[in-house]
Structures are given as C-alpha cells and as structure tokens.
Amino acid sequence: MLTSIGRSVVEPLAVQCALWGVTFPAHPDALAAVAIDNGAEPAVARALAALPERSYEGPNQVCMALCGRHAAMEPGL
C-alpha cells in the first residue's frame, strides 16, 4: 500500500526499514536523521521530518501518523 504524504508517496515497509535502530520515544527530527543514516529514500526522510512535532513512542505510532491507522506495522516486525 502506497500512501501520499503531500507530494511524496511513502511505502509503510520503507518507513519500517528507515526506523531501524531508532531509540524511542523520538521526535521527527531524530526520526529523519536515523532514516538518512539508514539510507532511506529522501521522500521517506522528508515525510518523517514533516510529522507533527511531538514525541512518538514507537514505530507503530510513526507509521500511523504517516500512513493512517490501517497501515500500522504488525507487532513483532
């Protein structure tokens, strides 16, 4: 499932891969920095940086904010 974020299209699996190694809770700037370090596509890093400024408690919250509640990652992934 592809999700449109502004003018970018973000794949939930790409978000999951981009978040590998994030120490939660985390804010959007930290999420984007880790995504860049993980070699994420620029659209994914931009989408993470553009999230509402707040603390995200885990990858499911991030994915839900980016992709909608039906695209939340499965537990254990």
N, C-alpha and C positions, 0 to 999 in steps of 0.2 A: 504494500500500500504506500503510495507516494502522497505526501502532504505538502500543500502550498503554504509557505510562510512568506508573506509579502510577495516578492517576485521570485523567490527561490523555491525549489522543490527539495524536501528533506525526506529521506527514507528512514523509518524507525530503526532498522538494523544499523544504518550508518551512524545514527545517534548513539546507539549502544556501543559500537566499536570506538567511537570518539571519546566516550566517557570512561574507557578502561583506565583504571588507576586513580580516578578522582577520589579525594578524601571528602566525604560528606559529613556535615552539611557544607554546601558550597554556593557561592553567588555566581551570577552569569559571567563575570569577567574571569573567574577561576575556571569555570567550565570551558569557556572558549580557549583559554590558554592551554589547558590539558588537551583539548581537541587538536589544536595546532601541533603540539608536541607529538601527538599520536598520528600525525599525518592525515588528519581528516580533510575532506574537501572543503574549500573555502566557504561554500554555501552553508555547510553544517556549522562551522565556527562562527559565521556571521549570525546564523539563527540562534545559536546559544548565547552569543553576546547581546542579542536583541531581546532576550527574555525579560519579563518584568523584574525589576531589581528587588530581590528578596532572597532568602536562604532556601535552597532546595535540599530536602532531606535524603534524597536518593534518586537513582536513575529512573524509577517509575514516575516520580513527580516531574522530572525534567521532560521525559517523553510525553507525558500527559499534557504538559504546558505547550510543547511544540506540536504534537501530533493529534491531540484530542484524547479523550478518555478511552476510546475504543482501540487505541494503538499502544496502550501501555504494554511494557515488556512483561513477558511471562516470568513468574517467580523462579529464581534459580538460574536465570540466564546471565 
